[in-house]
Amino acid sequence: MAEPSTAQPRPAAPVPATRFAGLRGELALPATTPRPRGDLAAAGVEIQQVVRDVWPGSADAVRRRARGARFLLEHLTGFPGLSWQQRWEASGLNERGRPVTAVKREQKERDEICVGTACVFSLRVIRPSLPALRSTRFLRYGERFLTAQRDPLLEEFWKRVQDTAVHPLHHGAALFDTTAALTTQGITLADLTPEAFLHYVWESRDHGLTFKGRGDTGRGQFPGQLAWRVLHDMGHFPSGTPATVRAAVLSGRRTIRELVDRYGIRHQGVRQLLLDYLQRREPEMDYSTLDQLSRSLAGLFWAKIEGLAPGQPDLRIGAELYQRWREALGTHQDGRKQREEFERILRAVRSFYTDLHSWAVEEPGKWAMWVAPCPIPDSALRGVIVRQRRRKERMDDRVRQRQPLLPVLVAHLEDRYSHLRALLQAASPLASGEMVTVNGRSYHRVWTAADDRRARRGGQANTRVRDLATAKDINVTTAEDTAFWEFAAVEVLRHAGIRIEELLELTHLSIRQREETKRLARVAPVELGIPSAR
């Protein structure tokens, strides 16, 4: 019998202390490894026969799948290990950016090893990491995985997904998200908990592996939104689980206790002091300012002090400890120097000490025991007003430099959107190879295999053209949609004068009818920092 894989479960990445901090993602650890077609962890040529039996079809299709599986296993044979999982990890193919197609040179063999690898994954012979699974493009992986599992619960999930009234593309994405989570975590759908699914969601987002974020260096959007909703509706998740991915990852407004306790302060006296202090300050500030103040005092001040001097008994910070804290404060965890909010943190800590002195006169029983000399000297904040004035001058100067370019930007966005909209209308009804001319530019209509397949399944194919001037292909459907929203965003920003944060919160419910001929875009007062008018 083959030895189990030596791979250790990957720990769940810590969720940052931002608004994206709802449920935590955790890897699922099933009691037994799923083996829908038997234990093939160290099997030989019988794997090819299982591939032939599980996915029947034309003789050519069956042969290509079996050959692809053989190509992969032959490649892994050259690496050490007692199981295919161990050889897979030793080969380096379990890392991001190492597609299995790179093993072969000929395009035909690349296609075969791609489909063969998908079959091997679906049979649970190998458990790839998520970056490894997404490094190769496996067409219809979800349906292939579904066929291999013989899992009634997974089949019921797929039926419910197909009954959901959304575009068929979203059906496939929901199945892929679910099967990718099951594949990479080595579990069945019965073991897929909300935390396990969120682990997949966070890992995909952090690695830029969502459909809109794939290939980007930054984070993409949250995947699995339809899959989560269907799993929730069918009662797979425990009662009380948020109904959507967004609700699961968004924490909403925390209580003061939650704001402080996220930093794990060990000194219970100081912890209670911070709770009382923030509760006293809460009525005079909005939530964003309160969150920022708790981060400065609990996270960047006292939590760091405890890290530098475990057992620090009170707020009497010596000069040597203060200097060490200030040096640590000036460096981010990732090694970048000088926090931009450095002076703001110093002012928050200094105000904390000053407030304790003032309040101790009014309520000595509650505050006097914590009164201590402020470790931050006056010289540390000398010149703050001058630096703030210089910062504002630089901001104003950037505005003056960019203001004359605004008409150019608006004209460019309007022209691009108008051109793409006209191109979309003109090219949509054309057959492949037909030519169309829009605004003096000539294009050829292009149809891809994916567009043909989408049209056959009742979906709406993307409109693609080839620009004859540049020989580049353009997905006009997505380009026109992106151009419209860029144009709309700039128009709202320049006419309404709101901030980008407020723009992101706007919905059609924000439009209020004031008079018959006038409409008003109303942004939530709490976001604007103004009192609510009732």
GIURQUI-V327024 format. One record per run of one state. SS is the DSSP state (@ for helix, = for strand, . for the rest). FROM is the first residue (numbers start at 0). TO is the last residue. Records with the same first field share a line. If there is no record, write none. Layout:
# GIURQUI-V327024
SS = FROM-TO, FROM-TO
This chain:
# GIURQUI-V327024
. = 0-18, 20-44, 54-57, 76-82, 91-98, 103-105, 122-128, 135-139, 149-150, 163-166, 185-187, 191-192, 206-223, 233-243, 250-254, 261-266, 284-285, 308-317, 329-329, 331-335, 337-340, 362-362, 370-376, 381-382, 403-404, 427-433, 438-439, 446-447, 456-462, 467-470, 496-498, 503-506, 513-517, 521-523, 528-533
= = 19-19, 249-249, 330-330, 336-336, 434-437, 440-445, 463-466, 471-474, 510-512, 518-520
@ = 45-53, 58-75, 83-90, 99-102, 106-121, 129-134, 140-148, 151-162, 167-184, 188-190, 193-205, 224-232, 244-248, 255-260, 267-283, 286-307, 318-328, 341-361, 363-369, 377-380, 383-402, 405-426, 448-455, 475-495, 499-502, 507-509, 524-527
